[in-house]
Amino acid sequence: MQTAQWHRIPGCEDISITVNLSMRQLQDIGLVNALTRALKDSGLQAHHLVLEITESMLAQDPDRSAEILGQLKTIGVKLALDDFGTGYSSLSYLRTFAVDSIKIDRSFISELHRSATSTALIDAVVNLARALGAYTVAEGIEYSDQAALLRKLGCDRGQGFYYCRPLAPAAPAVGAVGDQRRGHRRQPLLRDQRVQDGDERRLHVRRLRPIVDD
């Protein structure tokens, strides 16, 4: 599996792979068994797999979703609530579904310096996630001033074209990310550097701050 190759690159040993679940997949009674087999066959540790779900998916069948997500947590995979604030937002979801991360939709990020309301909402989500023991991921960061304000607000992770365009999965390309994580001076890098190989994958980098020389 590609992730196994990435883990052999110095500085990339704890990279995770993120997969978007569809509603159909979430409702599939064979999902947990299929994922368990895939993890075993690939050698990927469960905590290096992050499954993304949306609020609208949870709203369609909350009881069934809670059951499946509970089983997924049992096998050790991580759960991310995607596009938070754009769907059927409800604090009860955060109480019922024990997610590991909350992803802040790009529509809020794009309005950061034009809307005090968006800034206040992001601040609220960051503090809410922290209180629940989850981390936050800001989507769609394109400018340095957005990154600076998100750091100030305490957002844990970020992704977007400001840091990197999608990369090929080849080891030399991903090796540059390992260099950044070990402290070589390149463009500022946040968590969730993105790699693309047909469907989207993301590399998780440690802190929401520029990487600087040792």
Disulfide bonds with the S-S distance in Angstrom:
none
